[in-house]
Amino acid sequence: MNVLSLFDGMSCGRIALERAGIPVTNYFASEIDPYAIKVSKANWPDIIHIGDVTKVNSVGFDKGINLIMGGSPCQGFSFAGKQLNFDDSRSKLFFEFVRLKNQLMPKYFLLENVMMKKESQDIISSYLGVEPIMINSALVSAQNRKRLYWTNIPNIEQPKDLGLIIKDIAEDGLDYVGGTIRGRYLPNGKTHQVLELNGTKKVNALTTVQKDSLCVMVGMAEDIKGKDILRRVYSQQAKSPTLTAICGGHQEAKVAIDNLFYRKLTPMEYERLQNVPDNYTASVCKTQRYRMCGNGWNVNTITHIFKNIPIPV
C-alpha cells in the first residue's frame, strides 16, 4: 500500500497500519515540525518526508496513493478554542487535504478532527461526501478523548470497551512521596472521601465510573497558582482527561498518589495513553514529548478503523 499522511506529526498512523496488519510499500509524510520529524525518523527510517502540505502536489506519486490520511490542525474548530471555523488560517489547511484527495483519488481516506459545531462538521462532510463517526478513545485506552472521523473505509463500528484506567498504564514505582512528587492537594469533599476509601467500597464506586468512561477529579493542587484547569488532580482509578498539545506551566495532567499528594503524569505515561510504544518520543526533550503526544492520534482507535481495510486494497 502507498500511503500519504498529511499533518503527519510523529507518524501515529504508521504505527496503526503496522498493528492493523496493513503492508506499507511507501509512506509519504507531510510535516513541518522538526521535532515530530525527528521522532518519526528515529522510529521509521524508511518514511519519505515531503515537507509543507501547501507545496505538495500529485507529482512524485507515480505508483499512485491507496490511502490518504490526516488530522488537520484543529484550533479553529475546537469547542475549547475560539470557534473561528474556516476563517482561521490553521483550519483552512483542511482544504489542502481536500485538494490532494481530489488530485490523487486514493481508494481510501481518513480525516480526524475534534468535536465541533454542527455547522463546521457539515461543511467538512459536504466536501468529503461522508458523515463522521464519533469515537471516544476511552473505549480502547485510559484517556477520555472524543474525536470525529470522516472515512470511506467500510463497516466502522464502535470498538469494544477495554475498561482501561490510568492505573493500568502507570509507570511502576512512582506512586510514593519522593522524587516524583509535586505537592499536596485539597480534596473535593464527598467525592474525594468516596475515592479515598480503602477496600471493596472504593473499588465498587470506581467500577461504575470506569464503565462510564469518565475522568474523576479528586481535588485541587495547593502549590499551583492560576486557573482551576491547571490545578485539577485526577483519580488513577478512572480515565485521564484529554491530552493536549499545551505543555509547561503546570499544564501536564496530574494524578493523586499517597496521603493527599499528587504527581504529574510522565512522558511515557502520555505515550501509553495514546497507545504508542514506550519511549517512542525519547529522541526529543521532555517538553516536546508532552506536546507531541497531545498532538498525536490515539493509535488503538486508528488501528480499529484500519482493520476494516480489505487486503489487498
KADA-V276756 format. One record per helix or strand. SS is the DSSP state (@ for helix, = for strand). FROM is the first residue (numbers start at 1). TO is the last residue. If there is no record, write none. Layout:
((SS & FROM & TO) (SS & FROM & TO))
This chain:
((= & 2 & 6) (@ & 12 & 19) (= & 26 & 30) (@ & 34 & 43) (= & 48 & 49) (@ & 53 & 55) (= & 67 & 70) (@ & 85 & 87) (@ & 91 & 104) (= & 108 & 113) (@ & 118 & 128) (= & 133 & 136) (@ & 137 & 139) (= & 143 & 143) (= & 146 & 151) (@ & 166 & 169) (= & 183 & 187) (@ & 189 & 196) (@ & 200 & 211) (= & 215 & 215) (= & 217 & 221) (@ & 228 & 231) (= & 232 & 234) (= & 239 & 240) (= & 254 & 256) (@ & 258 & 260) (= & 261 & 264) (@ & 267 & 273) (@ & 286 & 295) (@ & 299 & 306))
